[in-house]
Amino acid sequence: MIVAIDGPAGAGKSTIASEVAKRLGFQLIDTGAMYRTVALKALQAGVDLADAEKLSEIAHQLHFEFAWVDGTNRIKVNGEPLGDAIRTEEVSKASSMVSTHESVREALVALQRQMGNQSDCVLEGRDIGSVVFPNAEVKIFLTASTKERARRRAEQLKEKGETPDVSAIQTEIENRDARDTQRSASPLVKTADAHEIDSTSHSPEEIVEMVLDFARNAQS
């Protein structure tokens, strides 16, 4: 079974996908981490983020492994553990640019399909239900207001000891939404058969239970 969880940045996909995968006993594939890894490698190598050919070369050189370790989803890239380096604001912005290139998406989508076809999976991203697994048994489109998403991101940064500008974060989120929905390669869209959930007005636990209900119904 494939559970596809799509939605814009900051809607809560990672939290929900992780908990749903744990409770179902499914593999968890964080596709956003894959694009972030390409972005990180590009930044480290000084590659122009507009150079689709070189970015595609980077993507084709990566091998990903996702596995549960002590209740946490751990990622290895080319056999090496992937740390928090992909979670910086710089990498986040670069990832948004990297993901606009069709050749990069084609390379990573092929990997995502390969992994997803090996076992029951929860995949989170922007185009899981529309492109990667259009026949997924369960499709979720998770949303939240830009104000709420900015607040959540600011809280995350505060926990890291930073002093975030909520207004600037909200502007960046709005800009990213525009890039994600307007790009020519696999834009962010809600498919007709996806269940839309607004996380602004629901607790994580409520959303997890909703998704689990959809999954159980699909299994029966």
C-alpha positions in Angstrom: 0.0 0.0 0.0 1.1 3.5 -0.8 0.0 6.5 1.4 0.8 9.7 -0.4 1.0 12.9 1.7 1.4 16.1 -0.3 1.2 19.7 0.5 3.0 23.0 0.7 6.1 23.8 2.9 5.3 24.0 6.6 1.9 22.3 6.5 3.0 19.6 8.9 3.7 16.7 6.4 6.8 15.4 8.1 5.1 15.2 11.5 2.0 13.4 10.2 3.9 11.2 7.8 6.3 10.0 10.4 3.6 9.1 13.0 1.3 7.5 10.4 4.2 5.3 9.1 5.1 4.3 12.6 1.6 3.2 13.5 1.0 1.4 10.3 4.5 -0.3 10.4 5.2 1.2 7.0 8.5 2.5 5.5 8.7 6.3 5.5 10.2 8.1 2.5 10.9 11.8 2.9 11.2 13.0 -0.7 11.9 16.5 0.4 15.1 15.3 2.0 16.2 13.9 -1.4 15.9 17.3 -3.1 17.6 18.9 -0.1 20.5 16.5 -0.5 20.9 17.5 -4.1 20.8 21.1 -3.1 23.4 20.6 -0.3 25.8 18.7 -2.6 25.4 21.5 -5.2 26.1 24.2 -2.6 29.2 22.3 -1.3 30.5 21.9 -4.9 29.8 25.5 -5.9 27.4 24.4 -8.6 25.1 27.0 -10.1 21.5 26.3 -9.0 20.4 27.2 -12.5 22.6 24.5 -14.1 20.1 21.7 -14.7 22.7 19.4 -16.3 25.1 19.5 -13.4 22.3 19.2 -10.8 21.0 16.2 -12.7 24.5 14.6 -12.6 24.5 15.1 -8.8 21.1 13.5 -8.5 22.1 10.4 -10.5 25.1 9.9 -8.2 23.0 9.5 -5.1 21.8 6.4 -3.5 19.3 6.7 -0.6 18.4 4.4 2.2 15.5 5.1 4.6 15.2 3.0 7.8 13.6 3.1 11.2 16.3 3.2 14.0 15.0 3.4 17.6 11.7 5.0 16.4 13.4 7.6 14.3 13.5 7.6 10.5 17.2 7.7 9.6 18.5 8.5 6.1 21.7 7.3 4.5 23.1 8.8 1.3 25.7 6.7 -0.5 26.1 4.7 2.7 26.8 7.7 4.9 24.3 8.9 7.6 22.6 12.2 6.6 22.6 14.7 9.4 20.9 18.0 10.0 23.0 19.9 7.3 20.1 19.6 4.9 17.7 21.4 7.4 19.2 24.9 7.2 17.4 27.8 5.7 20.1 28.1 3.0 19.6 24.5 1.9 15.8 24.9 2.1 15.8 27.9 -0.3 18.3 26.1 -2.6 16.1 23.0 -2.6 13.1 25.0 -3.8 15.2 26.1 -6.8 16.7 22.7 -7.5 13.3 21.1 -7.6 12.1 23.2 -10.5 14.5 21.3 -12.9 12.7 18.5 -14.7 15.8 16.5 -15.2 16.5 16.5 -11.4 12.9 15.5 -10.7 13.0 12.7 -13.2 16.1 11.2 -11.6 14.6 11.4 -8.0 11.2 10.3 -9.0 12.7 7.1 -10.5 14.4 6.4 -7.1 11.2 7.2 -5.2 9.2 4.7 -7.3 11.9 2.1 -6.9 11.9 2.4 -3.1 8.1 2.7 -2.9 7.5 -0.5 -4.9 9.6 -2.6 -2.5 7.3 -2.4 0.5 4.3 -0.6 2.1 5.2 3.0 2.3 4.2 6.5 3.4 5.7 9.0 1.1 5.7 12.8 1.8 6.4 15.5 -0.7 4.8 17.8 -3.3 4.0 15.5 -6.2 3.6 12.0 -4.7 -0.1 11.6 -5.5 0.0 13.5 -8.8 3.2 12.2 -10.3 5.2 9.6 -8.3 2.4 7.3 -7.4 -0.8 8.6 -9.1 -2.5 5.2 -8.2 -1.7 5.5 -4.5 -4.4 3.8 -2.4 -4.5 6.8 0.0 -3.8 10.4 -1.0 -3.7 13.2 1.5 -3.3 16.9 0.7 -2.2 18.7 3.8 -2.6 22.5 4.0 -2.4 25.4 6.5 -2.5 29.1 6.3 0.7 30.9 5.4 0.5 32.8 8.7 0.3 29.5 10.7 3.1 27.9 8.7 5.3 30.9 9.3 4.6 30.7 13.0 5.5 27.1 13.1 8.8 27.7 11.3 9.7 30.5 13.6 9.1 28.3 16.6 11.5 25.7 15.1 14.1 28.3 14.6 13.7 29.6 18.2 14.3 26.1 19.5 17.7 26.3 17.7 18.5 29.5 19.4 17.8 31.8 16.5 15.8 35.0 16.5 13.5 34.6 13.4 11.6 37.4 11.6 8.1 35.9 11.3 7.2 38.4 8.6 10.2 37.5 6.5 9.5 33.8 6.9 5.9 34.3 5.8 7.1 36.2 2.7 9.5 33.4 1.9 6.8 30.8 2.3 4.5 32.7 0.0 7.3 32.9 -2.6 8.0 29.2 -2.2 4.3 28.4 -2.7 4.4 30.4 -5.9 7.5 28.5 -7.2 6.0 25.1 -6.2 2.6 25.7 -7.8 3.8 27.6 -10.9 6.8 25.4 -12.0 6.4 23.5 -15.2 7.9 20.3 -13.8 5.5 18.5 -11.5 3.8 21.5 -9.9 2.2 21.3 -6.5 -1.5 20.4 -7.1 -4.3 18.7 -5.2 -5.6 15.7 -7.2 -9.3 15.2 -7.5 -9.1 12.0 -5.4 -7.0 13.4 -2.6 -8.4 14.0 0.9 -7.7 17.7 1.8 -7.0 18.4 5.5 -6.3 21.9 6.8 -3.9 21.5 9.7 -4.5 25.1 10.9 -7.6 24.0 12.8 -6.6 20.4 13.7 -4.1 19.0 16.2 -1.4 16.6 14.8 -3.1 13.7 16.6 -6.5 14.5 15.0 -4.9 14.5 11.6 -3.0 11.3 12.2 -6.2 9.6 13.2 -7.9 10.9 10.0 -5.2 9.5 7.8 -5.2 6.2 9.7 -8.9 5.9 9.1 -8.4 6.5 5.4 -5.7 3.9 5.3 -7.8 1.3 7.2 -10.7 1.9 4.9 -8.4 1.4 1.8 -7.1 -1.9 3.3 -10.6 -3.3 4.0 
